[in-house]
Amino acid sequence: MDKKHFAFTRDNYRLMLIGLAIIILGFTLTALDSEPHGFGFLGLTLGPILTLGGFLFQFYAIFYTKKTDA
């Protein structure tokens, strides 16, 4: 029998879900800014930085491989 190999492991999917949560949190913080048109600290600084960090974390989650001792 030939085993099917998946592109991602359980760890990859877990990390991707964490990255997705970070992205959603970043967009939510951007939307919660009380200044008009989102020109406050949350809308211009914290939210976009958190969103970008979530996308960068997604790249890490995709390329993550578990290290094995040889």
C-alpha positions in Angstrom: 0.0 0.0 0.0 1.2 3.5 -0.9 0.8 6.1 1.8 -0.6 9.4 0.8 1.6 12.3 1.7 0.0 15.7 2.4 1.7 18.9 1.7 1.1 20.2 5.3 1.2 18.6 8.7 -1.0 19.2 11.7 1.5 21.7 13.0 1.3 23.7 9.8 -2.4 23.9 10.0 -2.3 24.9 13.7 0.2 27.7 12.9 -1.9 28.8 10.0 -5.0 29.2 12.3 -2.9 31.2 14.7 -1.8 33.5 11.8 -5.4 33.8 10.6 -6.4 34.9 14.1 -3.7 37.5 14.2 -4.8 38.9 10.8 -8.5 39.1 12.0 -7.4 40.8 15.2 -5.4 43.3 13.1 -8.4 44.1 10.9 -10.7 44.3 13.9 -8.4 46.8 15.7 -8.3 48.9 12.5 -12.0 49.0 12.4 -12.4 49.8 16.1 -10.5 53.1 15.8 -12.7 55.9 17.2 -11.1 58.7 15.1 -12.9 59.8 12.0 -12.0 57.7 8.9 -9.7 55.6 11.0 -7.0 58.2 11.3 -6.1 57.4 14.9 -3.4 55.2 16.5 -5.4 51.9 16.0 -6.3 52.6 12.4 -3.0 53.9 11.2 -0.4 52.1 13.3 -1.3 49.2 15.5 -3.9 47.5 13.3 -1.8 47.5 10.1 1.3 46.4 11.9 -0.5 43.5 13.5 -2.1 42.6 10.1 1.3 42.6 8.4 2.7 40.5 11.2 -0.1 38.0 10.7 0.6 37.7 7.0 4.3 37.2 7.7 3.4 34.6 10.3 1.4 32.8 7.6 4.5 32.6 5.4 6.3 31.0 8.4 3.5 28.6 8.9 3.5 27.5 5.3 7.3 26.9 5.2 7.5 25.3 8.7 9.0 21.8 8.8 9.7 19.9 11.9 13.4 19.3 12.5 14.4 15.6 12.8 17.6 14.4 14.3 19.5 12.3 11.8 
